[in-house]
Amino acid sequence: MHDAVMPDALLQRIEPLLALAARAPSSHNSQPWRLRCLPAVPPRWQDSGPWTQALAIELDPARCLRALPALQREMLISLGGFAAILLNLLRLSAWPVKAVPAEPSQEGQEGRLLLLLGAQPCAERVDHAGLARLNRALRLRHTERGPYLPMQGLRFHLESPDNPLPYTLDLQEPRPTLRWQALHARSARAELAEFYARHGARDLMHPQAWAETYAHLNFAAEQPARPVPQGMPIERLFGPLPAWRRRLLQLLLHPRFLRGPAGRPVTAEAGRQLRALILSSPALLYLSTPRESGTALEGWLAGEAIARLWLAAADAGQALHPLSVALQHEDLAQGLAGLLGCRERLLFIARAGTPAQALRQAQHHRRAPSAFCVSQRSDASPCLPCSPSP
């Protein structure tokens, strides 16, 4: 739905929280989540607490990235980050709320989770300080793709309980093991910089992957008064640009141009720039899990872990820049794991640090809640798993 009015009373009531939760990170700013009220709490949960209403959070097949098999995992990670932020906003606002996995009633609903809510929040228990801290971190959090200050180390802990997201997705299933690691040594970072210099432009050379990425780029000038609600403004990748450079990049980055000989200098330059950015970073952080995992639950909880880390960085005046390309191609993912000495499956890697330009409130390009909420009366098709395009 893209109406100006929210479809259900509960969604209307929590619309400000939904707008904040929509600041969650997602690959290509695809915002692949969809949310609906259920007509009733599922029978399994009706007598297990004060639950009187339920929200289903699911992937929107129209917004899923599909060019590579690994992007299905990234879509689940995006969904988990959104769900974790929304649960925290509700709980800090004194709503009784619990996250549970949905029982798949039909094919394709394995990636859906539920938030069970009580009838009313308790006004006397609103955590105003916690809400203010999370609100500030959400407004500051964005992907900072510029250089970092190499001599300023991390000012946040990878798994500290003191976090702008104090509550976890308390799902009933056994939680997969997720591990954060930090790479600080300059020699190790230099090895990774060379790896990304050689392989960081893989997406530019992959016809399907780059066509999908290019479709999410916006080459119009950023206008603070009228931000584009989705996709990635080209200025977020290259900084402020005059009109002629935006148009030139629109040509140089076009998939047809990059496939020809003229595109080789562009891909080579992309690798060189990524090497310099990694060398400017005081640390690289990565998240891994045992190889026997691979469920939707793992994706949701990885999204929660990444959201917690990113918001902790923003809370400390620092930033992250995901280096996802090496995880989206199996041969690169294996090479990267070998370089890191990691025997587990990598889920996320990013450079982290203090931006050379001071962190300021980000101009987030996000859809309004009315665009990702659907009515329980809607006949929209159930969420289908994202799969690579043929």
C-alpha positions in Angstrom: 0.0 0.0 0.0 1.2 3.5 -0.8 -1.8 5.4 0.7 -1.3 8.4 2.9 -3.4 6.7 5.7 -2.3 3.7 7.7 -4.4 0.6 7.1 -5.2 -0.5 10.7 -5.8 1.2 14.0 -2.8 -0.3 15.8 -0.5 0.6 12.9 -1.8 4.2 13.0 -1.1 4.3 16.8 2.5 3.2 16.5 3.3 5.0 13.2 6.0 7.3 14.7 7.8 4.2 16.0 7.5 2.5 12.6 9.0 5.5 11.0 12.0 5.3 13.4 12.4 1.6 12.9 12.5 2.2 9.1 15.9 3.8 9.7 17.3 0.2 10.0 20.1 -0.5 7.6 19.3 -2.7 4.5 21.3 -3.8 1.5 21.1 -1.1 -1.3 18.6 0.7 1.0 16.1 -1.8 -0.4 14.0 -1.7 2.8 12.6 -5.2 2.0 10.3 -5.4 5.0 6.5 -5.6 5.0 4.3 -5.4 8.1 0.6 -6.3 8.7 -1.7 -6.7 11.6 -3.1 -10.2 12.1 -6.8 -10.6 12.7 -6.0 -12.5 15.9 -3.2 -13.8 18.1 -2.2 -17.3 16.9 -3.8 -20.0 19.1 -0.4 -21.2 20.3 0.2 -17.9 22.1 -3.2 -16.9 23.2 -2.8 -18.2 26.8 1.0 -17.6 27.2 0.8 -13.9 28.2 -1.1 -10.6 27.9 -1.1 -10.8 24.1 -4.2 -9.4 22.4 -2.8 -8.4 19.0 -0.1 -9.5 16.7 2.0 -7.9 13.9 3.6 -10.0 11.2 6.9 -8.8 9.8 7.8 -10.4 6.5 9.9 -9.9 3.4 8.2 -8.0 0.6 9.0 -10.0 -2.6 8.7 -6.9 -4.7 11.7 -5.3 -2.8 14.0 -8.3 -2.4 17.4 -8.3 -4.1 17.7 -11.4 -6.3 20.8 -11.2 -8.5 22.9 -13.5 -6.3 22.0 -16.4 -4.0 23.7 -14.8 -1.0 21.4 -11.9 -1.1 18.6 -14.0 0.4 20.6 -14.0 3.6 21.1 -10.2 3.4 17.3 -9.8 3.0 16.7 -11.8 6.2 19.5 -9.8 8.0 17.8 -6.6 6.9 14.4 -7.9 8.2 16.0 -8.9 11.6 17.5 -5.5 12.1 14.2 -3.8 11.4 12.3 -6.2 13.8 14.9 -5.8 16.6 14.7 -2.0 16.4 10.9 -2.0 16.3 10.7 -4.4 19.3 13.0 -2.1 21.3 11.1 1.0 20.4 7.8 -0.7 21.5 9.3 -2.0 24.8 10.9 1.3 25.7 7.5 2.9 25.0 6.1 0.4 27.6 4.2 -1.8 25.2 4.1 -5.4 26.3 5.8 -7.1 23.3 7.4 -10.4 22.5 9.0 -11.7 19.2 8.2 -15.2 18.1 8.8 -17.0 14.8 5.7 -17.5 12.7 4.7 -21.1 12.1 4.7 -21.5 8.3 1.2 -22.2 7.2 2.0 -22.2 3.6 5.0 -22.4 1.3 7.2 -19.3 1.4 6.4 -18.0 4.9 9.5 -19.4 6.6 11.0 -15.9 6.7 8.2 -14.3 8.7 8.3 -13.5 12.4 5.6 -12.1 14.7 5.5 -9.4 17.3 2.9 -10.2 20.0 1.5 -7.1 21.8 -0.6 -6.4 24.8 -3.7 -4.2 24.6 -2.1 -0.9 25.8 1.3 0.5 26.8 1.7 1.5 30.5 2.4 5.3 30.4 4.1 5.2 33.9 6.8 2.8 32.6 7.9 4.6 29.5 11.7 4.7 29.4 12.1 8.3 28.2 15.9 8.2 28.5 16.2 5.0 26.6 13.9 6.2 23.9 15.9 9.4 23.6 19.2 7.5 23.3 17.9 5.1 20.7 16.2 8.0 18.8 19.5 9.9 18.7 21.5 6.8 17.6 19.0 6.0 14.8 19.2 9.6 13.5 23.0 9.5 13.5 23.5 6.0 12.1 24.3 5.8 8.4 26.8 4.2 6.1 30.0 6.3 6.1 31.9 5.5 3.0 34.6 8.2 3.3 38.0 7.9 5.0 38.3 7.3 8.8 40.9 8.7 11.1 43.5 5.8 11.3 44.9 6.8 14.7 41.5 6.9 16.6 40.6 3.5 17.8 37.1 2.1 18.5 35.2 3.8 21.2 32.6 1.1 21.6 32.7 -2.6 22.7 31.6 -5.3 20.2 29.2 -7.1 22.6 28.6 -4.7 25.5 25.3 -4.9 27.3 25.2 -1.1 27.5 23.7 -0.5 24.1 21.0 1.7 22.5 19.2 -1.6 21.8 18.9 -3.0 25.3 16.4 -5.7 24.5 16.9 -8.8 22.3 14.6 -10.7 20.0 13.7 -13.2 22.7 12.7 -15.9 20.2 11.9 -19.4 21.6 14.2 -21.5 19.4 17.8 -22.2 20.4 19.8 -19.2 19.4 22.5 -19.8 16.8 26.1 -19.0 17.8 27.2 -15.7 16.4 30.7 -14.3 17.1 32.1 -10.8 16.6 35.9 -10.4 15.9 37.9 -7.3 15.4 41.0 -6.9 13.2 43.3 -4.1 14.4 46.8 -5.0 13.3 48.0 -2.8 10.4 49.7 -5.7 8.6 46.5 -7.8 8.6 44.5 -4.8 7.4 47.0 -4.2 4.7 46.5 -7.8 3.5 42.7 -7.3 3.4 43.2 -4.0 1.6 45.1 -5.8 -1.2 42.4 -8.5 -1.3 39.7 -5.9 -1.8 41.8 -3.9 -4.3 41.9 -7.1 -6.4 38.3 -8.2 -5.9 36.3 -5.3 -4.5 35.0 -4.4 -8.0 33.5 -7.9 -8.6 30.0 -6.5 -8.5 30.8 -4.0 -11.2 31.9 -6.9 -13.4 28.9 -9.1 -12.6 26.2 -8.2 -15.1 23.2 -9.3 -13.0 24.5 -8.0 -9.7 25.6 -4.6 -11.0 22.4 -4.1 -13.0 20.5 -4.6 -9.7 22.8 -2.3 -7.8 22.6 0.4 -10.6 18.8 0.3 -10.5 19.1 1.4 -6.8 21.3 4.4 -7.6 19.8 7.8 -7.7 21.7 10.4 -9.8 19.5 13.4 -9.0 20.8 16.1 -6.7 20.0 15.5 -3.1 17.4 17.9 -1.8 17.0 18.0 2.0 13.5 19.3 1.7 12.4 16.4 -0.6 14.6 13.4 0.1 14.3 10.4 -2.2 12.5 7.7 -0.1 14.5 4.7 -1.3 17.7 3.7 -3.1 21.2 5.3 -2.7 21.9 8.8 -3.8 25.1 8.9 -5.9 26.4 11.7 -3.6 26.5 9.2 -0.7 29.1 7.3 -2.7 31.1 10.1 -4.1 30.4 13.2 -2.0 28.9 16.4 -3.3 28.9 16.5 -7.1 28.1 19.2 -9.7 25.4 18.3 -12.2 27.9 17.4 -14.9 29.7 14.9 -12.8 26.5 13.2 -11.7 25.6 12.8 -15.4 29.1 11.6 -16.2 28.9 8.9 -13.5 25.5 7.9 -14.6 27.1 7.1 -18.0 30.4 5.6 -16.7 28.6 3.3 -14.2 25.9 2.1 -16.6 26.1 -1.7 -16.9 26.5 -1.6 -20.6 29.5 0.7 -20.4 31.2 -1.3 -17.7 31.0 -4.5 -19.7 33.1 -3.0 -22.5 36.9 -2.3 -22.5 36.2 1.3 -21.6 34.9 0.1 -18.2 38.2 -1.4 -17.1 39.7 1.9 -15.8 36.5 2.4 -13.8 36.7 -1.0 -12.1 40.5 -0.6 -11.5 39.9 2.8 -9.8 37.1 1.3 -7.6 39.6 -1.2 -6.3 42.3 1.4 -5.6 39.8 3.6 -3.7 38.6 0.7 -1.6 42.2 -0.2 -0.7 42.8 3.3 0.5 39.6 3.4 2.5 40.5 0.1 4.3 44.0 1.3 5.1 42.5 4.5 6.6 40.4 2.4 9.0 41.6 1.6 12.5 39.7 -1.7 12.6 37.7 -4.2 10.5 34.9 -6.1 12.2 33.4 -9.3 11.1 30.5 -11.6 12.3 30.7 -15.4 11.8 28.6 -18.5 12.7 29.2 -22.2 12.6 28.8 -23.7 9.1 25.9 -26.0 10.1 23.6 -23.0 10.5 21.7 -21.2 7.7 18.2 -20.8 9.0 15.9 -17.7 8.9 16.4 -17.5 12.6 20.2 -17.1 12.0 19.5 -14.3 9.5 17.2 -12.4 11.9 19.6 -12.6 14.8 22.5 -11.6 12.6 20.5 -8.5 11.7 19.9 -7.8 15.4 23.6 -8.2 16.1 24.6 -5.9 13.3 22.0 -3.3 14.3 23.3 -3.4 17.9 26.8 -2.9 16.7 26.0 -0.1 14.2 23.9 1.8 16.8 26.7 1.4 19.4 29.1 2.9 16.9 26.7 5.8 16.2 26.1 6.3 19.9 29.9 6.7 20.3 30.3 9.1 17.4 31.7 6.5 15.1 30.6 4.7 11.9 30.6 1.5 9.8 31.1 0.8 6.1 30.0 -2.7 5.1 32.3 -4.5 2.7 29.7 -6.9 1.6 30.9 -7.7 -1.9 33.3 -10.4 -0.7 30.4 -12.2 1.0 28.1 -12.2 -1.9 30.3 -14.4 -4.1 31.2 -17.8 -2.8 34.8 -17.9 -4.0 35.5 -14.5 -2.5 33.8 -15.5 0.8 36.1 -18.5 1.0 39.2 -16.5 0.1 38.3 -13.9 2.7 37.7 -16.5 5.4 41.1 -18.0 4.7 42.7 -14.6 4.9 41.1 -14.0 8.3 41.9 -17.5 9.5 38.2 -18.0 10.2 36.8 -21.5 9.9 33.3 -20.4 10.3 30.9 -18.9 7.8 31.1 -15.2 7.5 27.9 -13.2 7.8 29.1 -9.6 7.8 32.3 -7.6 7.5 32.8 -3.8 7.8 35.4 -1.3 8.4 34.8 0.9 11.4 36.2 4.0 13.0 35.8 7.8 13.4 34.9 9.5 10.1 37.4 12.2 8.9 34.3 14.5 8.7 32.4 14.8 12.0 29.4 12.5 12.3 26.2 14.5 12.0 22.5 13.7 11.8 22.0 11.7 8.6 19.5 12.5 5.9 17.8 9.1 5.8 16.1 8.1 2.6 13.2 6.0 3.8 9.7 5.1 2.8 6.8 6.2 5.0 5.2 3.5 7.2 2.1 3.7 5.0 4.2 2.4 2.1 5.3 -0.8 3.9 2.2 -1.6 6.0 -0.6 -3.6 4.5 -4.1 -4.1 5.9 -5.1 -7.5 7.4 -7.9 -7.3 4.9 -5.5 -7.0 2.0 -5.4 -9.8 -0.5 -1.7 -9.3 -1.1 0.1 -12.5 -1.9 2.1 -14.1 0.9 5.8 -13.4 1.1 7.8 -15.6 -1.2 11.5 -16.4 -0.6 13.9 -14.3 -2.6 15.6 -16.3 -5.2 18.2 -15.5 -7.9 16.7 -14.3 -11.2 17.2 -16.9 -14.0 
